Amino acid sequence: MPSANNLLFLALTVILPFSSVWALPTEPSILSIPVRDILRNDFSAHEAHPNFILYTSWLETPQGSYIRSDPKAAFTKHPSVVAVDCHSDQSTCFLTSQLTFADITKSKRELDNLNNALEKQLQARDSADPAALFARVVEKHSGIAKRTGLEKRVLQANTLYSSTHLKTYHDLGEDMPAGGFQHYIVWDLKCQTLQFTSSGFQLTSHAVTVQHSNTVVASLQATLVGDQDLASTHSVSIVITFMCGIFINKCCVYQVYTKNFLGGNEVVTPKSEPIECTAGKDVSKQNCETAHGGWCGVHITQYQRNQGPGLNTENYRFDVILYDNDQELIAELELLSIPSGQSQQVGSPLPYTFGVTAPNLDADAVYMSYNGQSWGSNDQDHHCNFGPYDGGKREGDCGFSC
């Protein structure tokens, strides 16, 4: 008589081949409405977009109704907001803020200090110290030096590009439940910019410093859009530590601390959730100038679950490289971790974010989106040429109108 485990296995062999038909990945799209169009009340370029209905619904939310009542006053009070981005996969709209580094000279000086400290660490590694000798032997036999290029150059921390996604919760009053807000943050230390996309907050300030010889600390402050007076203003302070390693030649998000404030006084966080973060990567070849639109390209490497580099491998992960019309590299993100069927956005000098949707099963297509366009990794209209899995990953290229 077959065991319970054998019966389960037989059942799965029948069910799994059909599961990809039942749950195809959602094809996400984003409608990005610049603040200048909202101020002019000119939506002619956006009304035909399928996500425009999300914008009209969003206008009924506390943040949306605050902006709708007096757009000029709202954006004067919240000047860092550059666009309202409506995401089909989130069924709502987000406020996207952008700021350049407040003190570029100080930031660069701090990062130069980090680079000098890392260079000293490399020199110490090559000394006669037994621990350094052991590390050098391990690196030599593992091939890390060849893969990372440490034989030729030292990590340049000021080329770091890293992102994180987190939620913060705020007590919005005695008669209201704790409000949860999503924040997508992209730090670009090469192009000296910070992009903060939030479901309700506006970026107000930020700074970058070096805390120790191999750590970059980036802090930001944001306030809730729609609060009427200083005594009831909800704000959040987020401090992110990037740990820069001399062996892996990149910086990764190491820790994130958040503090909530009401009227300038720190308050207890009603709830907290785990932080989603991705590794930073050297983007020294990235173009910081305005990208040249036309026909852009994307190269994606998709790792199967429990495959590829790093420690947290339970989700599908993606390396994403974007090129503009002149084939200039404009964005590069490594090990973007996305649960099956869900999407994440990649920022770049392009006016809209680039979306990537993880498959439900290995055989499913990877879906991509940009400014209302959606396509799969097998789409010939976008000249996609993804190959089969090899060594736990598959990769390929697609083009798209930008």
MARKE-796456 format. One record per residue: x, y, z of N, C-alpha, C in turn; residue in one letter. Coordinates in pm, whole numbers, padded with zeros to 5 digits, always signed. Example, Ala and Ser with C-alpha at 12.3 -4.5 7.8 and 13.67 -1.06 7.14 Angstrom:
BEGIN
+01319-00569+00780+01230-00450+00780+01320-00330+00780A +01285-00225+00708+01367-00106+00714+01290+00003+00787S 
//
This chain:
BEGIN
+00086-00121+00000+00000+00000+00000+00089+00125+00000M +00065+00221-00091+00154+00339-00097+00141+00423+00028P +00253+00486+00068+00255+00571+00186+00189+00705+00155S +00163+00782+00263+00103+00916+00246+00194+01006+00165A +00327+00995+00185+00422+01079+00110+00418+01046-00038N +00406+00915-00071+00400+00876-00212+00273+00927-00277N +00159+00922-00203+00034+00973-00257+00042+01123-00283L +00107+01196-00191+00124+01340-00208+00208+01369-00332L +00314+01291-00350+00401+01311-00466+00324+01288-00595F +00241+01180-00600+00164+01151-00720+00064+01262-00749L +00004+01316-00641-00092+01425-00661-00025+01549-00718A +00095+01580-00666+00167+01699-00713+00208+01685-00859L +00244+01564-00902+00286+01545-01041+00171+01571-01137T +00047+01555-01088-00069+01583-01172-00105+01731-01168V -00093+01793-01049-00137+01931-01031-00039+02031-01089I +00092+02013-01063+00191+02115-01096+00195+02152-01243L +00183+02056-01340+00190+02098-01481+00084+02198-01521P -00030+02205-01445-00137+02296-01482-00138+02423-01401F -00054+02430-01297-00063+02544-01206-00023+02674-01273S +00069+02669-01371+00111+02793-01435-00001+02852-01520S -00097+02765-01564-00211+02815-01640-00308+02886-01547V -00323+02834-01426-00415+02894-01331-00369+03030-01281W -00237+03051-01268-00187+03172-01200-00073+03234-01279A -00108+03292-01393-00005+03362-01470+00034+03490-01399L +00160+03533-01411+00203+03657-01345+00124+03777-01394P +00098+03869-01304+00032+03994-01340+00126+04079-01424T +00072+04141-01528+00153+04230-01610+00135+04371-01556E +00232+04423-01480+00214+04553-01416+00238+04668-01512P +00181+04780-01480+00209+04902-01556+00205+05019-01458S +00267+05128-01497+00274+05247-01412+00234+05369-01493I +00146+05447-01438+00114+05579-01493+00183+05682-01405L +00275+05757-01462+00347+05860-01388+00299+05997-01436S +00237+06071-01346+00183+06203-01379+00273+06309-01317I +00348+06384-01396+00435+06488-01340+00355+06594-01266P +00416+06652-01165+00351+06757-01087+00309+06874-01177V +00392+06906-01277+00360+07020-01363+00226+07000-01434R +00191+06875-01471+00062+06851-01537-00053+06864-01438D -00031+06822-01313-00135+06836-01211-00161+06983-01183I -00055+07062-01176-00071+07206-01150-00144+07276-01265L -00121+07229-01387-00189+07289-01503-00326+07230-01528R -00361+07127-01448-00487+07054-01467-00497+07001-01610N -00384+06956-01663-00377+06906-01800-00346+06756-01795D -00448+06674-01814-00432+06529-01808-00452+06464-01945F -00441+06544-02051-00467+06493-02186-00372+06381-02225S -00249+06386-02171-00151+06282-02206-00166+06157-02119A -00257+06160-02022-00266+06051-01925-00403+05984-01919H -00509+06051-01968-00644+05999-01950-00668+05867-02020E -00596+05840-02129-00617+05714-02201-00546+05596-02135A -00458+05623-02040-00385+05516-01974-00480+05436-01885H -00470+05302-01887-00562+05220-01806-00551+05247-01656P -00439+05303-01611-00423+05331-01467-00481+05466-01426N -00536+05541-01521-00588+05673-01485-00704+05660-01386F -00777+05548-01393-00886+05525-01297-00831+05511-01156I -00707+05459-01144-00644+05452-01012-00617+05593-00959L -00579+05683-01047-00553+05821-01005-00680+05887-00956Y -00792+05869-01029-00918+05931-00986-00965+05872-00853T -00939+05742-00831-00975+05681-00702-00883+05731-00592S -00755+05748-00625-00657+05795-00527-00690+05936-00478W -00754+06015-00561-00792+06151-00521-00891+06152-00406L -00953+06037-00377-01046+06028-00264-00976+05987-00135E -00849+05950-00140-00775+05915-00020-00733+06042+00054T -00690+06031+00179-00650+06153+00252-00543+06234+00180P -00437+06166+00128-00331+06240+00059-00381+06296-00075Q -00458+06215-00148-00508+06260-00278-00605+06375-00267G -00696+06369-00169-00794+06477-00154-00727+06606-00109S -00620+06594-00030-00545+06713+00013-00484+06783-00109Y -00429+06706-00201-00370+06766-00321-00480+06817-00415I -00589+06743-00426-00697+06784-00517-00758+06917-00475R -00770+06941-00344-00838+07062-00297-00763+07189-00336S -00629+07184-00335-00549+07301-00372-00410+07254-00415D -00396+07209-00540-00268+07153-00585-00150+07248-00567P -00169+07375-00599-00058+07469-00588-00008+07481-00445K -00101+07495-00350-00060+07505-00210+00003+07375-00161A -00053+07261-00206-00002+07131-00161+00142+07109-00206A +00170+07136-00334+00304+07111-00385+00402+07221-00346F +00351+07338-00309+00438+07441-00252+00485+07396-00114T +00395+07335-00038+00430+07285+00095+00517+07161+00086K +00502+07082-00020+00578+06957-00037+00656+06964-00169H +00760+07046-00175+00826+07077-00302+00911+06964-00360P +00947+06862-00282+01034+06758-00337+00956+06655-00419S +00821+06657-00411+00741+06563-00490+00748+06604-00637V +00787+06509-00722+00800+06540-00865+00693+06471-00949V +00628+06368-00894+00528+06296-00973+00438+06215-00881A +00318+06184-00933+00229+06085-00871+00232+05963-00961V +00277+05850-00908+00293+05726-00985+00187+05626-00943D +00103+05583-01038-00006+05489-01011+00032+05351-01064C +00041+05254-00974+00090+05119-01004-00027+05021-01014H -00037+04952-01127-00145+04856-01144-00133+04739-01048S -00009+04695-01019+00007+04579-00931-00017+04613-00785D -00014+04743-00749-00043+04786-00613-00185+04842-00600Q -00250+04866-00714-00387+04920-00717-00400+05053-00643S -00295+05132-00647-00299+05264-00584-00189+05351-00643T -00180+05474-00592-00081+05568-00641+00019+05603-00530C +00139+05638-00571+00247+05673-00480+00297+05813-00513F +00351+05879-00412+00417+06008-00431+00567+05984-00446L +00624+06030-00556+00767+06012-00580+00840+06144-00559T +00932+06144-00461+01016+06261-00432+01157+06236-00482S +01223+06342-00521+01364+06333-00562+01440+06452-00505Q +01559+06424-00452+01648+06529-00405+01791+06495-00446L +01867+06596-00481+02010+06576-00497+02075+06585-00359T +02201+06546-00350+02267+06551-00220+02271+06694-00168F +02232+06710-00042+02225+06844+00016+02363+06909+00024A +02466+06828+00050+02602+06880+00063+02695+06787-00014D +02705+06810-00145+02781+06719-00230+02928+06714-00189I +02985+06830-00154+03127+06832-00118+03154+06743+00002T +03071+06756+00105+03090+06675+00225+03070+06527+00194K +02967+06495+00117+02941+06355+00084+03058+06293+00009S +03112+06367-00087+03224+06313-00163+03347+06297-00076K +03368+06393+00013+03483+06382+00102+03471+06260+00192R +03351+06236+00244+03328+06119+00327+03356+05990+00250E +03309+05986+00126+03327+05864+00047+03473+05845+00006L +03544+05955-00017+03688+05945-00044+03760+05885+00077D +03719+05926+00197+03779+05868+00318+03754+05718+00324N +03634+05677+00286+03603+05534+00285+03691+05461+00185L +03707+05516+00066+03790+05451-00035+03934+05437+00014N +03986+05541+00081+04123+05534+00134+04134+05427+00241N +04031+05416+00327+04033+05313+00432+04030+05173+00372A +03949+05155+00267+03943+05024+00203+04075+04988+00136L +04142+05088+00079+04271+05063+00017+04372+05016+00121E +04368+05077+00241+04457+05034+00349+04425+04891+00392K +04297+04857+00393+04260+04720+00428+04315+04621+00326Q +04310+04659+00199+04364+04571+00095+04515+04553+00112L +04583+04662+00146+04728+04652+00168+04758+04564+00288Q +04677+04578+00395+04697+04494+00513+04670+04349+00480A +04572+04326+00393+04539+04188+00355+04657+04119+00288R +04736+04196+00217+04850+04139+00146+04978+04142+00229D +04967+04171+00357+05084+04171+00444+05119+04029+00486S +05219+04018+00572+05262+03887+00619+05181+03837+00737A +05079+03914+00780+04996+03872+00892+04930+03738+00860D +04933+03640+00953+04878+03507+00926+04732+03510+00883P +04651+03595+00949+04509+03602+00913+04492+03655+00771A +04572+03757+00738+04563+03813+00604+04612+03713+00500A +04718+03636+00535+04771+03535+00444+04666+03427+00418L +04595+03385+00525+04491+03283+00510+04380+03334+00418F +04338+03461+00439+04232+03517+00355+04275+03523+00210A +04404+03555+00186+04453+03564+00049+04455+03427-00017R +04492+03323+00059+04495+03187+00004+04354+03141-00031V +04258+03167+00061+04119+03129+00034+04067+03199-00090V +04098+03330-00100+04050+03406-00215+04112+03353-00345E +04240+03319-00341+04310+03272-00460+04248+03143-00512K +04218+03051-00419+04167+02921-00461+04018+02925-00494H +03945+03024-00442+03802+03031-00470+03771+03110-00596S +03870+03182-00648+03850+03260-00769+03778+03391-00748G +03763+03433-00621+03691+03557-00593+03761+03677-00657I +03892+03680-00648+03965+03795-00700+03941+03813-00849A +03940+03701-00920+03921+03710-01065+03780+03758-01098K +03680+03706-01022+03542+03741-01052+03510+03885-01016R +03569+03937-00912+03534+04072-00866+03625+04180-00918T +03739+04144-00977+03829+04245-01028+03915+04310-00922G +03929+04246-00804+04008+04306-00698+04157+04314-00733L +04199+04230-00830+04340+04235-00869+04373+04366-00939E +04270+04432-00994+04295+04550-01077+04256+04682-01009K +04157+04677-00919+04110+04804-00865+04052+04785-00726R +04037+04896-00658+03980+04898-00525+03834+04942-00536V +03750+04891-00447+03611+04932-00443+03598+05084-00437L +03515+05140-00523+03486+05282-00519+03345+05300-00461Q +03338+05334-00333+03208+05343-00267+03120+05451-00327A +03181+05551-00390+03099+05658-00446+03037+05619-00580N +03043+05490-00616+02969+05442-00731+02856+05348-00688T +02823+05349-00560+02719+05261-00507+02581+05302-00557L +02502+05201-00592+02361+05219-00627+02287+05110-00553Y +02202+05147-00459+02134+05045-00380+01992+05089-00350S +01906+04991-00321+01766+05022-00296+01712+04935-00184S +01604+04982-00124+01537+04904-00019+01388+04935-00021T +01310+04843+00032+01165+04858+00042+01125+04827+00185H +01049+04916+00248+01004+04891+00384+00870+04957+00408L +00805+04915+00516+00680+04975+00560+00700+05039+00696K +00637+05154+00717+00633+05214+00851+00487+05232+00891T +00462+05220+01019+00326+05232+01072+00318+05351+01166Y +00206+05424+01159+00191+05548+01233+00054+05553+01298H +00051+05598+01423-00074+05616+01496-00138+05745+01447D -00249+05733+01375-00310+05849+01310-00421+05912+01394L -00440+05867+01517-00541+05927+01604-00616+05824+01684G -00685+05871+01788-00754+05779+01878-00863+05700+01808E -00932+05762+01715-01045+05695+01649-01007+05631+01517D -00877+05625+01488-00833+05570+01359-00732+05459+01382M -00734+05356+01298-00634+05248+01312-00496+05296+01270P -00396+05222+01313-00259+05256+01271-00248+05247+01120A -00191+05352+01060-00179+05356+00916-00045+05301+00870G -00048+05209+00773+00075+05153+00719+00109+05218+00586G +00234+05256+00569+00279+05324+00447+00400+05252+00390F +00400+05233+00257+00511+05169+00189+00609+05274+00139Q +00738+05239+00145+00843+05329+00097+00942+05250+00013H +00969+05298-00108+01071+05242-00195+01182+05348-00207Y +01304+05313-00167+01412+05411-00160+01528+05366-00249I +01577+05456-00331+01692+05428-00417+01800+05532-00389V +01915+05487-00341+02031+05573-00319+02127+05558-00437W +02160+05666-00502+02256+05665-00612+02371+05757-00574D +02478+05697-00519+02590+05778-00471+02678+05828-00584L +02668+05766-00701+02745+05816-00815+02679+05941-00874K +02548+05932-00897+02477+06046-00955+02428+06143-00850C +02460+06115-00721+02432+06208-00612+02283+06241-00601Q +02198+06139-00613+02054+06161-00603+01990+06055-00513T +01875+06091-00460+01794+05999-00381+01651+06006-00433L +01594+05887-00464+01454+05880-00505+01376+05808-00397Q +01267+05872-00352+01186+05821-00242+01042+05812-00291F +00994+05689-00312+00857+05667-00359+00776+05610-00244T +00672+05682-00203+00599+05647-00082+00449+05655-00105S +00375+05574-00030+00229+05574-00041+00166+05691+00033S +00246+05777+00098+00185+05891+00163+00281+05998+00213G +00412+05969+00211+00510+06062+00267+00588+06135+00159F +00636+06255+00196+00723+06333+00110+00861+06343+00172Q +00964+06327+00091+01102+06340+00137+01132+06486+00171L +01190+06509+00290+01221+06647+00330+01371+06674+00337T +01452+06576+00377+01597+06597+00383+01668+06464+00389S +01798+06466+00363+01878+06343+00373+02025+06380+00379H +02107+06283+00418+02251+06304+00428+02322+06170+00412A +02449+06177+00375+02533+06057+00359+02664+06080+00433V +02702+05988+00520+02828+05998+00593+02894+05861+00601T +03021+05860+00639+03094+05736+00663+03108+05719+00813V +03056+05606+00864+03059+05584+01008+03187+05515+01052Q +03225+05410+00979+03349+05339+01007+03425+05321+00876H +03533+05244+00882+03621+05235+00765+03554+05168+00645S +03449+05091+00666+03387+05025+00551+03234+05031+00557N +03178+05134+00621+03033+05148+00627+02989+05289+00588T +02887+05294+00504+02824+05420+00464+02689+05428+00534V +02663+05540+00599+02535+05560+00667+02457+05668+00593V +02339+05631+00545+02253+05724+00472+02125+05744+00552A +02092+05868+00582+01974+05897+00661+01878+05986+00581S +01749+05974+00611+01651+06059+00546+01538+06089+00642L +01469+06198+00616+01352+06236+00692+01238+06263+00593Q +01117+06220+00631+01000+06239+00545+00880+06274+00631A +00788+06352+00576+00666+06392+00648+00543+06346+00572T +00437+06320+00646+00312+06274+00588+00243+06389+00515L +00208+06366+00389+00141+06468+00310-00004+06482+00358V -00045+06606+00384-00182+06631+00424-00199+06675+00567G -00096+06658+00652-00106+06707+00789-00119+06860+00787D -00208+06913+00870-00245+07054+00860-00158+07148+00944Q -00103+07101+01056-00024+07192+01139+00093+07116+01200D +00190+07191+01250+00313+07132+01301+00287+07041+01421L +00188+07073+01502+00162+06994+01623+00111+06854+01590A +00052+06836+01471-00002+06705+01434+00070+06644+01315S +00188+06694+01283+00262+06643+01167+00327+06508+01200T +00295+06407+01119+00359+06277+01131+00485+06277+01045H +00593+06232+01102+00718+06224+01026+00791+06096+01062S +00883+06058+00975+00960+05937+00997+01107+05966+00965V +01195+05908+01043+01339+05916+01019+01389+05775+00989S +01456+05759+00879+01506+05628+00836+01657+05638+00820I +01729+05549+00885+01876+05545+00876+01917+05409+00822V +01988+05410+00710+02029+05286+00643+02181+05276+00645I +02233+05161+00684+02377+05137+00685+02412+05044+00569T +02503+05088+00484+02557+05005+00376+02693+04951+00422F +02709+04821+00419+02837+04760+00454+02914+04731+00326M +03034+04786+00318+03117+04769+00197+03226+04668+00226C +03231+04561+00147+03328+04454+00169+03442+04458+00072G +03563+04431+00121+03681+04439+00035+03698+04312-00048I +03629+04203-00011+03643+04079-00087+03536+04068-00194F +03413+04114-00166+03305+04101-00264+03294+04224-00353I +03369+04331-00323+03377+04449-00408+03242+04514-00436N +03157+04520-00335+03031+04591-00349+02979+04626-00210K +02881+04715-00205+02818+04754-00079+02677+04698-00074C +02636+04649+00041+02502+04593+00059+02432+04662+00175C +02298+04664+00169+02221+04716+00281+02243+04624+00400V +02289+04680+00510+02325+04601+00627+02219+04613+00737Y +02179+04735+00769+02080+04758+00872+01994+04879+00837Q +01870+04877+00886+01781+04991+00870+01715+05020+01004V +01722+05145+01048+01655+05188+01171+01551+05293+01134Y +01434+05285+01196+01331+05386+01174+01282+05441+01307T +01249+05570+01307+01188+05635+01423+01069+05717+01375K +00962+05711+01451+00841+05787+01418+00829+05908+01510N +00774+06016+01453+00757+06139+01531+00618+06195+01507F +00564+06261+01607+00438+06332+01595+00459+06470+01655L +00448+06572+01571+00472+06708+01617+00612+06730+01669G +00710+06658+01614+00848+06672+01655+00889+06586+01773G +00794+06516+01836+00825+06430+01950+00821+06284+01907N +00923+06207+01949+00929+06066+01912+00814+05990+01976E +00752+05901+01899+00639+05821+01947+00668+05674+01921V +00594+05589+01993+00612+05444+01980+00556+05397+01846V +00630+05311+01780+00585+05255+01652+00474+05154+01678T +00355+05171+01618+00246+05077+01644+00277+04935+01599P +00359+04921+01494+00385+04789+01436+00509+04801+01351K +00574+04690+01327+00691+04690+01238+00688+04564+01153S +00757+04570+01039+00765+04456+00949+00909+04438+00904E +00944+04317+00857+01080+04296+00805+01109+04389+00688P +01234+04421+00670+01277+04511+00564+01322+04430+00444I +01276+04467+00325+01324+04405+00203+01435+04492+00146E +01549+04432+00116+01657+04513+00061+01732+04433-00045C +01805+04503-00128+01884+04440-00233+02027+04488-00224T +02115+04412-00283+02257+04447-00279+02284+04569-00366A +02378+04651-00322+02424+04761-00405+02526+04708-00506G +02553+04787-00607+02648+04743-00709+02725+04861-00764K +02847+04834-00808+02931+04935-00871+02868+04976-01005D +02831+05102-01017+02772+05152-01141+02856+05267-01195V +02989+05247-01192+03079+05354-01234+03060+05392-01381S +03004+05300-01463+02982+05330-01603+02844+05391-01629K +02765+05405-01525+02630+05458-01541+02634+05604-01583Q +02545+05639-01674+02534+05776-01723+02444+05856-01629N +02497+05961-01568+02418+06041-01475+02340+06152-01546C +02370+06175-01671+02297+06278-01743+02160+06226-01783E +02078+06313-01838+01946+06272-01884+01959+06165-01992T +01884+06055-01975+01892+05946-02072+01832+05989-02205A +01887+05934-02315+01836+05962-02448+01728+05861-02482H +01605+05909-02497+01492+05821-02524+01489+05774-02668G +01395+05684-02696+01381+05625-02828+01351+05477-02812G +01453+05394-02837+01442+05249-02820+01549+05206-02720W +01505+05172-02599+01598+05134-02492+01610+04982-02482C +01704+04937-02405+01727+04793-02389+01741+04753-02244G +01712+04627-02217+01729+04572-02083+01793+04434-02094V +01889+04409-02008+01947+04275-01995+01913+04223-01856H +01851+04106-01850+01808+04049-01722+01871+03912-01703I +01926+03889-01585+01966+03755-01541+01872+03715-01429T +01800+03603-01449+01705+03556-01349+01757+03427-01286Q +01769+03427-01152+01816+03309-01080+01696+03228-01032Y +01705+03097-01045+01603+03011-00988+01605+03019-00836Q +01496+02982-00774+01492+02980-00628+01596+02883-00574R +01659+02924-00464+01764+02845-00399+01886+02824-00489N +01907+02917-00581+02023+02912-00670+02089+03050-00672Q +02214+03053-00716+02282+03181-00733+02354+03228-00609G +02422+03343-00620+02504+03394-00510+02418+03450-00397P +02483+03473-00283+02414+03534-00169+02353+03432-00075G +02290+03483+00030+02238+03398+00136+02087+03379+00129L +02012+03485+00099+01865+03477+00098+01817+03443-00043N +01800+03314-00068+01772+03267-00205+01632+03208-00220T +01543+03234-00123+01411+03169-00129+01322+03226-00239E +01347+03351-00284+01270+03411-00392+01347+03404-00523N +01275+03427-00634+01344+03452-00760+01421+03583-00747Y +01542+03588-00803+01622+03710-00794+01671+03749-00934R +01693+03878-00951+01720+03931-01084+01834+04032-01081F +01923+04021-01179+02018+04128-01211+01959+04203-01330D +01944+04335-01317+01878+04415-01421+01972+04525-01467V +01996+04534-01597+02080+04639-01655+01998+04709-01763I +01988+04842-01754+01913+04921-01851+02007+05005-01937L +01974+05017-02066+02051+05098-02161+01956+05195-02229Y +02005+05317-02259+01920+05412-02329+01932+05393-02480D +01876+05485-02556+01875+05474-02702+02016+05473-02762N +02112+05534-02693+02251+05537-02741+02334+05422-02687D +02268+05323-02628+02335+05207-02568+02425+05247-02451Q +02396+05360-02390+02467+05401-02269+02402+05333-02148E +02485+05278-02060+02432+05215-01940+02375+05322-01849L +02246+05310-01811+02181+05412-01730+02134+05359-01595I +02130+05228-01575+02091+05173-01444+02137+05028-01436A +02174+04987-01316+02220+04850-01295+02187+04811-01151E +02112+04704-01135+02072+04659-01002+02095+04509-00992L +02151+04467-00882+02191+04327-00865+02106+04258-00759E +02070+04132-00787+02000+04046-00690+01873+04111-00636L +01791+04159-00727+01660+04212-00691+01571+04094-00653L +01532+04083-00527+01457+03968-00475+01307+03996-00487S +01235+03910-00564+01093+03932-00589+01017+03802-00566I +00918+03799-00475+00836+03679-00456+00759+03645-00584P +00724+03519-00601+00655+03472-00721+00528+03553-00749S +00514+03597-00875+00395+03669-00916+00390+03814-00875G +00490+03862-00801+00491+04001-00757+00591+04083-00839Q +00583+04214-00825+00663+04304-00909+00743+04401-00823S +00854+04446-00879+00931+04556-00821+00975+04649-00932Q +01004+04773-00894+01038+04876-00990+01186+04912-00981Q +01245+04945-01095+01385+04986-01104+01389+05131-01152V +01454+05217-01077+01466+05356-01116+01586+05379-01206G +01584+05487-01283+01692+05522-01375+01672+05666-01418S +01763+05723-01499+01740+05858-01552+01620+05869-01646P +01563+05754-01689+01442+05759-01770+01328+05820-01690L +01229+05880-01755+01123+05949-01681+01029+05858-01604P +01026+05727-01635+00939+05634-01565+01022+05516-01513Y +00970+05448-01413+01041+05332-01359+01016+05210-01447T +01108+05113-01437+01101+04989-01515+01057+04877-01421F +00951+04805-01458+00896+04701-01371+00941+04562-01411G +00965+04478-01311+01000+04337-01332+00905+04253-01247V +00840+04152-01309+00749+04063-01237+00806+03923-01238T +00818+03863-01120+00874+03728-01106+00774+03624-01154A +00823+03514-01214+00732+03407-01256+00677+03331-01135P +00567+03258-01157+00517+03169-01052+00595+03038-01051N +00631+02991-01170+00708+02868-01184+00827+02894-01277L +00927+02808-01271+01047+02827-01351+01016+02841-01499D +00916+02767-01548+00889+02767-01692+00814+02891-01738A +00758+02968-01645+00682+03087-01684+00775+03197-01734D +00717+03288-01810+00793+03402-01860+00817+03503-01749A +00924+03581-01764+00946+03698-01680+00875+03815-01748V +00788+03886-01674+00718+03998-01733+00787+04129-01697Y +00785+04221-01792+00846+04352-01776+00746+04460-01814M +00768+04582-01765+00676+04690-01799+00750+04823-01795S +00702+04915-01879+00755+05052-01879+00649+05144-01938Y +00604+05241-01861+00515+05348-01908+00397+05293-01988N +00325+05196-01931+00206+05143-01996+00232+05023-02085G +00357+04997-02123+00390+04879-02201+00410+04760-02107Q +00364+04642-02149+00387+04520-02074+00420+04408-02172S +00519+04327-02138+00557+04219-02227+00630+04111-02148W +00634+03992-02206+00702+03880-02144+00837+03855-02207G +00917+03772-02142+01053+03745-02190+01055+03662-02318S +00936+03620-02367+00927+03547-02495+00860+03633-02602N +00850+03763-02582+00780+03854-02671+00872+03897-02785D +00835+03859-02907+00919+03892-03023+00901+04037-03068Q +00787+04099-03035+00769+04241-03071+00869+04328-02997D +00918+04281-02881+01020+04353-02804+01159+04291-02823H +01170+04203-02927+01299+04144-02966+01367+04073-02848H +01286+04001-02768+01342+03929-02654+01412+03801-02700C +01522+03769-02637+01600+03651-02676+01651+03575-02554N +01560+03546-02460+01600+03475-02338+01634+03330-02369F +01743+03284-02310+01786+03147-02328+01730+03055-02220G +01760+02925-02227+01713+02830-02125+01795+02843-01997P +01749+02778-01891+01824+02778-01766+01956+02702-01785Y +02059+02757-01726+02191+02696-01731+02263+02730-01601D +02293+02628-01521+02362+02653-01395+02278+02730-01295G +02145+02710-01295+02059+02776-01199+02014+02915-01238G +02037+02956-01362+01993+03090-01405+01965+03091-01554K +01889+03190-01596+01870+03217-01738+01881+03367-01758R +01918+03407-01880+01936+03549-01905+01903+03580-02049E +01876+03709-02072+01845+03751-02207+01822+03901-02215G +01789+03947-02335+01774+04089-02362+01635+04115-02423D +01584+04236-02400+01462+04284-02465+01481+04432-02497C +01403+04480-02592+01399+04623-02621+01263+04680-02584G +01256+04810-02568+01127+04872-02536+01133+05021-02573F +01014+05074-02603+01004+05215-02639+01019+05302-02516S +01110+05400-02522+01136+05484-02405+01138+05633-02443C 
//
